Amino acid sequence: MDCCSYSTFCYRCDEFVVNDTKLGHVQKVREHLQSLENVTLNDRKRKLLEHSPVDSKLLKEECGASPLGATGLRNLGNTCFMNAILQSLSSVEQFSCYFKELPAVALRSGKTAGQRMYHTRSQGDSNVSLVEEFRKTLCSLWQGSQTAFSPDALFYVIWKIMPSFRGYQQQDAHEFMRYLLDHLHRELQGSRNGAHRPPVSADAIRAGDKCWVNGTSSVVTSIFGGVLQSEVNCLICGTESRKLDPFLDLSLDIPSQFRIKRSKDQEPGPTCTLRDCLRSFTELEELDETELYMCHKCKKRQKSTKKFWVQKLPKVLCLHLKRFHWTAYLRNKVDTYVQFPMQGLDMSNYLLEPESASPQSCVYDLAASVVHHGSGVGSGHYTAYGCHDGRWYHFNDSTVTVTDESAVRKAKAYILFYVARTETTTETEMGMGMGTAETGADVATGHTGTAVETGAGLEPAVDMASGSVCGVGRGPEESSGSEPLLQVTVGPPITFT
């Protein structure tokens, strides 16, 4: 049962139903939830009024229109993972503005009049539109007309087209973001609301950009899409193989030396920085015995090394810190604090061709972050920080509070969203202040989970038939029980002259 609308969802019918049992069990549960909501709200009001005038002001913000202009998202039952991602994406201005400027989705005529159209190649209900509900949700944020918006319509569409997220159990925010972006990308490709790319000359298309051209581009890949180049060298004959890996986000391991738990009596260890996480990706690594490379010259699997370069930087760099790892039969959380820059993340030193990129496009400023509170992926709570009009906000489901940079820095980030600077972008506009800037060594790179070449180079990790896109990391972080969204296929190697 939906805790906000009190609607009942039938798993067998795969639909919300209105009928009740003969004994009226559904109505009894509905009345019980309504009574709990009234008691909780009244108790909250009483406690706020008993405290300072500041708390009384907070009560007005919760019960009336928000003077901050920010709007929270109601928790529909362990949906904080979704709320945190939605608030973060809404803080990425160029991404959210695109959807908010889309026209309302077209309506069908005849028997299906009034039902929403769903343009997608994926399996799902033909009468719902993820793009439309996502658009309406983003439009409801930052209006200031209400303190909290209920994303139940969007959540219903997600249930329809993403079965692994059905129910009210806690989910992984990063996994949800990957599914959400992938389905938005696919739907936009077939929708008249999708991105219309201007003509591109053949001379302007570089090798790495071909992954997003030829009918596979959308606003999702245009903003979040980047390309990596990996180089594998056979340690026996020295043969070098290169390939391209498109990505929407990069998954970074927290180095093992920073995962050591120390007692209160021990001296605190060194602080892990984003630079340390990124360095573990950019350093030359030797593939172990389980990842032997099939050398085309030696005609057998050989020991090899691997190195990565950024071939094309995205407009928005999404970095996922891998905080959940399987240990035996348990999925433990890495609760290590990772220090990250608020502005000045310089990517130029790790570009394959840095001279071809403008200096401004290689520097990134933080726009949003997602934080996981708790000990496990199946439990705990997600919140988000986002910057809007030079001011930082903390989003905790329906509660939105103004915060400062120091609070953002202290948080143990799970996902970071960095926006590339432009010639007109200033630190003041981004609300970044004068925090520590990173040097050129702080570069995000990585590769797909199946990084080992098995007799042939790997094709770019994009399903050209369906338009699926994926993130990149040194081995995928284990999902929370659902099947992986994409499979990397083996194909002919990409060669360079």
C-alpha positions in Angstrom: 0.0 0.0 0.0 1.2 3.5 -0.9 1.8 5.3 2.3 0.9 8.7 0.8 -2.1 7.9 -1.5 -3.2 4.8 0.4 -3.5 3.0 -3.0 -3.2 -0.8 -3.0 -0.8 -2.4 -5.6 -1.5 -6.0 -6.6 1.6 -7.9 -7.7 -0.3 -10.6 -9.5 -2.3 -8.0 -11.5 0.7 -5.7 -11.9 -1.6 -2.8 -11.2 -3.1 -0.6 -8.5 -6.5 -2.1 -7.5 -9.6 -0.6 -5.9 -11.5 -3.6 -4.7 -11.3 -4.8 -1.1 -11.6 -8.1 0.6 -15.0 -9.3 2.0 -13.8 -8.5 5.5 -12.5 -5.0 4.5 -8.8 -5.6 5.3 -7.6 -3.0 2.9 -9.8 -0.3 4.4 -8.6 -1.2 7.9 -5.0 -0.9 6.9 -5.7 2.4 5.2 -7.4 3.8 8.3 -4.6 2.7 10.5 -2.0 4.4 8.3 -4.1 7.6 8.2 -4.3 7.6 12.0 -0.5 7.1 12.3 0.1 10.0 9.9 -2.1 12.4 11.9 -0.5 11.4 15.2 3.0 11.9 13.8 2.3 15.3 12.3 0.6 16.6 15.5 3.5 15.3 17.6 6.0 17.0 15.3 4.1 20.3 15.5 3.9 20.1 19.3 7.7 19.5 19.7 8.6 22.3 17.4 6.3 24.8 19.2 7.9 23.9 22.5 11.3 24.9 21.4 12.8 28.1 20.1 11.4 30.7 17.6 13.8 29.2 15.1 11.9 25.9 15.4 8.6 27.7 15.1 9.9 29.1 11.8 10.8 25.6 10.7 7.2 24.6 11.5 5.9 27.2 9.1 8.3 26.0 6.5 7.1 22.4 6.9 3.4 23.2 7.0 3.2 25.9 4.4 4.9 27.1 1.2 8.7 27.0 1.4 10.3 30.4 1.6 13.5 28.9 0.4 12.0 28.0 -3.0 13.2 24.5 -2.5 10.8 21.5 -2.5 11.4 18.2 -0.7 10.3 14.8 -1.9 8.0 12.6 0.2 9.3 9.2 1.2 6.9 6.7 -0.2 8.4 3.9 1.9 12.2 3.4 1.8 12.4 5.6 -1.4 15.1 7.8 0.0 17.5 6.3 -2.6 15.3 7.7 -5.4 14.7 11.0 -3.7 18.5 11.6 -3.3 19.2 10.9 -6.9 16.3 13.1 -8.2 17.4 16.0 -6.0 21.0 15.6 -7.2 20.0 15.5 -10.9 17.8 18.6 -10.4 20.9 20.4 -9.1 22.7 19.7 -12.4 21.2 22.8 -14.2 21.9 22.0 -17.8 20.4 18.5 -17.4 17.3 19.5 -15.4 16.6 22.6 -17.6 16.4 20.4 -20.7 13.6 18.3 -19.2 11.7 21.2 -17.6 11.6 22.9 -21.0 10.1 19.9 -22.8 6.5 20.2 -23.8 3.9 18.0 -22.1 3.7 14.5 -23.6 1.2 14.0 -26.4 -2.1 12.2 -25.6 -3.6 9.4 -27.6 -7.1 9.6 -29.1 -9.9 7.1 -29.0 -10.2 4.4 -26.4 -6.8 5.4 -24.8 -7.5 9.1 -24.7 -6.0 10.7 -21.6 -3.4 8.0 -21.2 0.3 8.9 -21.5 2.4 7.7 -24.4 5.5 5.7 -23.8 8.2 5.9 -26.4 10.8 3.2 -25.7 12.4 0.1 -27.0 12.5 -1.4 -23.6 9.8 -3.7 -22.2 7.2 -1.9 -20.2 3.7 -0.5 -20.0 2.8 1.2 -23.2 0.6 3.7 -21.4 3.2 5.4 -19.2 6.1 7.7 -19.9 9.2 7.9 -17.8 10.3 11.1 -19.5 7.0 12.8 -18.8 6.8 11.9 -15.1 10.5 12.7 -14.7 9.8 16.1 -16.3 6.8 16.8 -14.1 8.8 15.9 -11.0 11.6 18.3 -11.9 9.1 21.0 -12.6 7.6 20.6 -9.2 11.0 21.3 -7.5 12.3 24.8 -6.8 8.8 26.4 -7.2 8.4 27.2 -3.5 4.7 26.6 -3.7 4.9 23.6 -1.4 7.4 22.1 1.0 7.2 18.5 -0.3 6.1 16.9 -3.5 5.0 13.3 -3.7 6.7 11.5 -6.6 4.2 8.6 -6.5 3.4 8.9 -10.3 7.1 8.6 -11.2 7.6 5.8 -8.8 4.7 3.9 -10.3 6.3 4.2 -13.8 9.6 3.0 -12.3 7.8 -0.1 -11.0 6.3 -0.7 -14.4 9.5 -0.5 -16.4 12.1 -1.4 -13.8 10.8 -4.6 -12.0 13.9 -4.9 -9.8 12.8 -1.7 -8.0 9.3 -2.9 -7.1 8.3 -2.9 -3.5 9.4 -0.7 -0.6 12.7 -2.3 0.3 15.8 -0.1 0.4 17.8 0.0 -2.9 21.2 1.1 -4.0 21.1 4.8 -5.1 23.9 4.3 -7.7 22.2 1.3 -9.2 19.0 3.2 -9.5 20.7 6.2 -11.1 22.2 3.9 -13.7 18.9 2.3 -14.5 17.1 5.7 -14.6 19.6 7.3 -17.0 19.6 4.3 -19.2 15.8 4.2 -19.6 15.6 8.0 -20.0 18.2 7.6 -22.8 16.3 4.9 -24.6 13.0 6.6 -24.3 14.4 9.9 -25.6 15.8 8.2 -28.6 12.4 7.1 -29.8 10.4 10.1 -28.6 9.6 13.3 -30.4 10.6 15.0 -27.1 14.1 13.7 -27.6 17.2 15.5 -28.4 17.5 16.7 -32.0 21.2 16.9 -32.9 22.4 19.4 -35.4 24.2 18.0 -38.5 27.8 16.8 -37.7 30.4 16.9 -40.3 32.5 13.7 -40.8 35.7 15.7 -40.2 34.4 16.8 -36.8 33.7 13.3 -35.6 36.7 11.9 -33.7 37.1 8.2 -33.0 35.8 8.4 -29.5 32.8 10.5 -30.4 31.5 7.8 -32.7 30.1 6.0 -29.7 27.5 8.7 -29.2 26.8 9.4 -32.8 25.0 7.3 -35.5 21.6 7.4 -33.7 22.7 6.6 -30.2 22.9 10.1 -28.7 20.5 11.8 -26.4 20.7 14.6 -23.8 21.8 11.9 -21.3 24.9 10.9 -23.3 25.4 14.5 -24.4 25.8 15.7 -20.8 27.1 12.6 -18.9 28.9 10.8 -21.7 32.6 10.5 -21.8 35.1 8.2 -23.5 38.2 6.4 -22.1 41.0 4.8 -24.0 42.6 1.7 -22.5 46.0 0.3 -23.5 47.0 -3.3 -22.8 50.6 -4.4 -23.3 51.7 -8.0 -23.5 54.6 -8.6 -21.1 56.1 -11.3 -23.3 56.2 -9.8 -26.8 55.4 -6.2 -26.1 52.3 -6.1 -28.4 50.0 -3.2 -27.6 46.2 -3.2 -27.9 44.0 -0.2 -27.6 40.2 0.2 -27.2 37.6 2.8 -26.4 35.2 2.6 -23.4 32.3 5.1 -23.3 30.9 5.9 -19.9 28.2 7.8 -18.1 29.8 7.5 -14.6 33.0 6.3 -13.2 33.2 3.8 -10.2 36.2 4.4 -8.0 37.6 2.0 -5.4 38.7 3.3 -2.1 42.3 2.1 -1.7 42.6 -0.8 0.8 45.2 1.0 2.9 42.5 3.5 3.9 40.0 0.9 4.9 41.8 -0.2 8.1 39.6 0.3 11.1 41.4 1.9 14.0 40.4 1.8 17.7 39.9 5.0 19.7 43.3 4.5 21.4 45.2 4.4 18.0 46.5 7.4 16.2 44.3 8.4 13.3 45.6 7.3 9.9 46.1 9.4 6.8 43.1 10.9 5.2 41.9 9.3 2.0 41.4 11.9 -0.8 39.7 11.8 -4.1 43.1 12.0 -5.6 44.0 8.6 -3.9 40.9 7.0 -5.4 41.6 8.4 -8.8 45.3 7.5 -8.7 44.4 3.8 -8.2 42.6 4.0 -11.6 45.3 5.9 -13.5 48.3 4.0 -12.4 49.7 1.2 -14.6 48.4 -2.1 -13.3 49.5 -5.7 -14.0 46.5 -8.0 -14.6 46.5 -11.0 -12.3 46.3 -14.7 -13.3 42.5 -14.6 -13.6 42.7 -11.8 -16.1 45.3 -13.1 -18.6 45.2 -11.2 -21.9 44.8 -13.1 -25.2 47.8 -11.8 -27.2 47.1 -11.9 -30.9 50.8 -12.1 -31.7 51.7 -14.8 -29.2 48.4 -16.7 -30.0 47.9 -17.5 -26.3 47.0 -15.9 -23.0 49.8 -13.9 -21.5 50.5 -11.7 -18.6 50.0 -8.0 -19.4 49.7 -4.5 -18.1 46.9 -2.0 -18.5 46.8 1.8 -18.6 43.9 4.2 -19.0 43.5 7.7 -20.6 40.6 10.0 -20.8 39.8 10.4 -24.5 36.8 12.6 -24.1 35.6 14.4 -21.0 31.9 14.7 -20.2 30.1 18.0 -19.4 29.1 16.5 -16.1 31.5 14.1 -14.4 29.7 11.6 -12.2 32.0 9.8 -9.7 30.8 6.8 -7.7 32.8 5.8 -4.7 32.5 2.1 -4.2 31.5 1.8 -0.6 29.9 -1.7 -0.7 31.9 -4.9 -1.0 31.2 -8.5 -0.6 33.1 -10.3 2.2 32.2 -14.0 2.3 28.4 -13.9 2.4 28.1 -10.4 3.7 28.0 -7.1 1.8 30.0 -4.7 4.0 30.2 -0.9 3.8 33.5 0.9 3.5 32.8 3.9 5.8 36.1 5.6 5.2 35.9 9.4 4.8 37.1 10.6 1.4 38.2 14.2 1.1 37.0 15.8 -2.2 37.4 19.2 -3.7 34.5 21.6 -3.9 36.0 23.2 -7.0 39.0 23.1 -9.3 39.0 19.4 -10.2 41.5 19.6 -13.0 41.4 16.7 -15.6 43.8 18.0 -18.2 46.9 16.0 -17.2 45.2 12.7 -18.0 43.6 13.6 -21.3 44.9 11.6 -24.2 45.3 14.9 -26.2 45.2 17.7 -23.6 46.3 20.3 -26.2 43.0 19.8 -28.1 40.8 20.7 -25.1 40.2 24.2 -23.8 41.6 24.8 -20.3 38.2 25.7 -18.8 36.5 22.5 -20.1 39.0 20.4 -18.1 38.2 22.0 -14.7 35.1 20.8 -12.7 33.2 22.2 -9.8 31.0 20.2 -7.5 27.2 20.6 -8.1 25.7 17.8 -6.0 26.5 14.8 -3.9 24.7 11.8 -2.5 25.4 10.4 1.0 24.6 7.0 2.5 24.0 6.9 6.2 24.1 3.5 7.9 26.0 0.2 7.7 24.6 -1.7 4.7 23.2 -1.2 1.2 19.9 -2.8 2.2 19.5 -0.5 5.2 20.4 2.9 6.2 19.3 6.2 4.7 20.2 8.4 1.7 20.4 12.2 1.6 21.7 14.6 -0.9 23.4 18.0 -1.1 22.9 20.3 -4.1 23.9 23.8 -5.1 21.2 26.1 -6.5 21.7 29.8 -7.4 24.9 29.9 -5.4 23.4 28.4 -2.2 23.9 24.9 -0.9 20.9 22.8 0.3 20.6 19.5 2.2 17.8 17.3 1.0 16.5 14.8 3.5 13.3 13.5 1.8 10.6 16.0 2.5 12.9 18.2 4.7 15.1 20.8 2.9 17.5 23.0 4.8 20.1 25.6 3.8 23.6 24.5 4.6 27.2 25.6 3.9 30.3 24.2 2.2 31.8 22.9 5.4 28.8 20.5 5.9 29.1 19.3 2.3 32.9 18.7 2.8 32.4 16.7 6.0 29.9 14.3 4.5 31.0 10.8 3.5 30.0 11.1 -0.1 28.8 8.1 -2.1 28.2 9.8 -5.5 29.7 13.1 -6.6 28.4 15.2 -9.5 31.0 17.6 -11.0 30.1 20.2 -13.7 32.7 21.4 -16.2 33.4 25.1 -16.1 32.7 27.2 -19.2 34.2 30.6 -20.1 31.3 32.3 -18.4 31.2 30.1 -15.3 32.8 31.6 -12.1 33.3 30.1 -8.7 30.8 32.6 -7.3 28.1 31.4 -9.7 28.7 27.9 -8.7 28.6 28.8 -5.0 31.9 27.1 -4.4 33.7 29.7 -2.4 37.4 29.4 -2.0 37.9 25.7 -1.1 41.0 23.7 -2.0 41.4 23.1 -5.7 42.7 19.9 -7.0 45.8 19.6 -9.2 46.0 18.0 -12.6 46.8 14.7 -11.0 43.2 14.3 -9.8 41.8 12.7 -12.9 38.9 10.2 -13.0 39.4 7.3 -15.3 38.6 3.6 -15.2 37.3 0.8 -17.4 34.4 -1.5 -17.7 33.8 -4.3 -15.3 35.0 -7.0 -17.7 38.3 -5.3 -18.4 40.2 -8.4 -19.5 40.4 -8.9 -23.2 39.7 -12.6 -24.1 41.2 -13.1 -27.5 39.8 -10.0 -29.0 39.4 -6.4 -28.0 36.2 -5.4 -26.3 33.6 -3.3 -28.2 32.6 0.0 -26.6 30.2 -0.7 -23.7 27.2 0.6 -25.5 24.5 -1.6 -26.9 24.2 0.0 -30.3 21.0 -1.8 -31.1 19.1 -0.7 -28.0 21.1 2.4 -27.2 21.9 1.2 -23.7 24.7 3.1 -21.9 26.8 2.3 -18.9 29.2 3.5 -16.3 32.8 2.6 -16.0 34.9 1.3 -13.1 37.6 -1.2 -12.1 35.1 -4.0 -11.7 31.4 -3.5 -11.1 30.2 -3.0 -7.6 27.9 -5.8 -6.8 24.2 -5.0 -7.3 21.6 -5.4 -4.7 20.1 -8.6 -6.0 19.1 -7.6 -9.5 20.5 -8.5 -12.8 23.1 -6.2 -14.3 21.6 -3.7 -16.7 24.1 -4.2 -19.5 26.5 -6.9 -20.7 29.7 -6.0 -22.4 30.1 -8.0 -25.6 33.3 -9.3 -27.2 34.1 -8.1 -30.7 36.9 -7.2 -33.0 39.6 -5.0 -31.5 39.8 -1.3 -32.1 43.1 -0.5 -33.7 44.9 2.8 -34.1 47.5 3.9 -36.5 
